[in-house]
């Protein structure tokens, strides 16, 4: 049986802990905005290039940062025995994972709102789609990074191993996800692999938002696939929990 109180208690504990870690708060909220500001400065004399790259990087930065923060923080609680002690209480696996997802999800929502607001209303990113769609994609993108971070934490036994998932799990998605080279120009095998990876759908939706004033069927498909990956990662993360850690 699902226990809402247990979920919110877990979320509140995580948020309270993170509030006392200024470096983590800085990394979540400030670093994406600084990176996007650096990008705008780089292309100060070429706004066309900025409008080309900025939507994709809006999908990349929150995704990567929330993945790293969530995977390392969750792993720290697994290795430190916090999760094992919690699992000794009358709390379900899903209660615990949803609690973690709620806490990091709140941070992800704020992060996505800050980054997208900066691009749209400070740097005047030129997109055809409604502004709310850009904000929404940034939001579910950050939540996707959070969910995948929870999932990946089950396969690492140290913080160093969690960081190692960055080049193994994230960089391939960045390279073949369509950020640098259009998917249509890639070999067929790479295209097939790319469409099996969640970040591809984030980048596809953001790129489509640049030229489409209305929400197309492909953009709607991208949203549903992103949400499906996110829910799948949460379920597998819950299944990976054990009452007694090895």
PyMOL commands that set and color helices and strands:
alter all, ss='L'
color gray80, all
select helices_A, chain A and resi 4-19+22-42+47-79+82-87+93-122+131-155+159-176+183-185+188-194+198-211+217-240
alter helices_A, ss='H'
color red, helices_A
deselect
rebuild
show_as cartoon
